[in-house]
Amino acid sequence: MTGGDNGTPAAAWSSVLRRQTASAALGQAWREGLARHRAAPAPVLLRLLDVAPGKRVPAYLTWRKLPEEVVSAWLAHPEWRVRFALAGRGLLSPEERAQLFQDPDPKHRLVLLVWAVDDQLALTEATFTQLANDPDPRVRAEAALHRHLPTRHLVALATDPDPQVRRCAVPRAWTHLEPSGQAALLADPDPGVRADAVIGHHRSTPLSAAAFAGLPDDRHRERAAEGCELDRELAETLVRGAETALRGATALNAGLDADLVALLGQDPDPQVRLRISVRPDLTEAERSRIAVELAPNVRYSPVEWVRDLADDAEAMRRCATSSHVLLRRDAACARNLPDDVVDLLAHDEDWVVRLLLAEHCDQAPAELLLEMVRTWEGYSAARLVEHPNFPREHTLSYADDPHPRMRELALLDPEAPADLVERLSRDPDNGVRWRALRDERLSSASVIRLLDDPDHGIRNAAAADSRLPAHVLAGLLYDTATAAAAAANPVLPESVMHHLLDRTPPTAPA
């Protein structure tokens, strides 16, 4: 740790303002820190949009709240590489995002749209209209994949002159098309479009083995096995066939006859049996007869029909009493549950069920939350203490608990004395020391001491702490190890922020 002028704060900041040189590494660290500075005014943030060739806007600007004038200037920035950083900014309004799509370069519009489709970002009606009529077929094809594209545009894109666009539009547009439009697609010159049309047509008309064999590739055949109405001959062929992928796809087919469902329940492949075992049309007796193998450290995909019925109390009650652990796990992810269902899941034999209930359910009981804080080492453990039902009274009794996570809880108690906060700031566990650093009862002397903590994260948190004296903070600004965190410190004056940016203009060499 480096010190500076030991006088008044004004003297400390004067010492910083007198320094006229800085390395490129310091300049980059200051920019990153100022991007995280919650109180940085608009004039400072605007300067962060000026970046040297080959450099990018500090990433943190993409995720934080910004003044409107900063967002407006960013949207209007003349350089694409700067504007592109806004593509992933979920905080943009649809109207603001519309400005980005005015870019004259179709490659830029495509990149922006791919991001919007992947994250299902909201767009204005005018933007959807613009993209659905874009002169570049790649943009129109991507627009067809947006979940919220208005139906009228989807229908129009299903008849687009470009086959790539039609292939993207037909699967979702099919049910909205007139019979004449469907007939035209069944005779489309492009084999991929015809295959999509065949699959759409046979969602309500039995698909024969001959028509199935005419599908062009495995991807279309698996989609047909899962989503089409299968005639009995084809269904038996798929269920008894040698291709595991097709048996697995058929296991998801909602219209499969009960005897074929039972046959797949005895399939030699464990993934096929797993898919069958979570079907909504099974009775509990049928479900319990299927041998299911779940790996202890594998994260399984959600059972969609359970998630879809999260607001149905009776459905959640059935899932909570199911012998199938995946149904119980997905029921535990519901935000609101009846008291009896909460009680069942809170005492479930499966630890993951109990964890998911603690993570997701507003009614998760206090004793369960406490259990998970003690036993769970994952990223969500820190959030569990913020749950409204978490027991905050009498946590002082955990101050000497052998488990570090429990010692942290002692700091939640409003009755915790200052000397306990000081003691825990010297705890051998990083997490306990970090929690003590966040406690407003910790002295500034201890914050200064934690600048030399062996843990990098704690050192940075201490450097960004507003309790640091100005002369200490001034020194930290010129240490590359702490410069970014110090530049994010909320007590940094605006004049100093501008000075730091003046010392490393955006055109400075790397």
Sequence and secondary structure as in RCSB ss.txt:
>XXXX:A:sequence
MTGGDNGTPAAAWSSVLRRQTASAALGQAWREGLARHRAAPAPVLLRLLDVAPGKRVPAYLTWRKLPEEVVSAWL
AHPEWRVRFALAGRGLLSPEERAQLFQDPDPKHRLVLLVWAVDDQLALTEATFTQLANDPDPRVRAEAALHRHLP
TRHLVALATDPDPQVRRCAVPRAWTHLEPSGQAALLADPDPGVRADAVIGHHRSTPLSAAAFAGLPDDRHRERAA
EGCELDRELAETLVRGAETALRGATALNAGLDADLVALLGQDPDPQVRLRISVRPDLTEAERSRIAVELAPNVRY
SPVEWVRDLADDAEAMRRCATSSHVLLRRDAACARNLPDDVVDLLAHDEDWVVRLLLAEHCDQAPAELLLEMVRT
WEGYSAARLVEHPNFPREHTLSYADDPHPRMRELALLDPEAPADLVERLSRDPDNGVRWRALRDERLSSASVIRL
LDDPDHGIRNAAAADSRLPAHVLAGLLYDTATAAAAAANPVLPESVMHHLLDRTPPTAPA
>XXXX:A:secstr
      S HHHHHHHHHT     HHHHHHHHHHHHH TT  HHHHHHTT   TT    THHHHS   HHHHHHHH
T S HHHHGGGGG TTS HHHHHHHTT S HHHHHHHHHHHHHTT    HHHHHHHHT SSHHHHHHHTT TT  
HHHHHHHTT SSHHHHHHHHHHHGGGS HHHHHHHHT SSHHHHHHHHHHHTTSS B HHHHHTSSSHHHHHHHH
HHS B HHHHHHHHHSS HHHHHHHTT TT  HHHHHHHTT SSHHHHHHHHT TT  HHHHHTS     TT   
   HHHHHTTT HHHHHHHHT S HHHHHHHHT SS  HHHHHHHHT S HHHHHHHHHH TT  HHHHHHHHHH
  STTHHHHTTSTTS  TTGGGGTT SSHHHHHHGGG TT  HHHHHHHTT SSHHHHHHHHH TTS HHHHHHG
GG SSHHHHHHHHT TTS HHHHHHHTT TTTHHHHHT TT  HHHHHHHHHHS TTS  
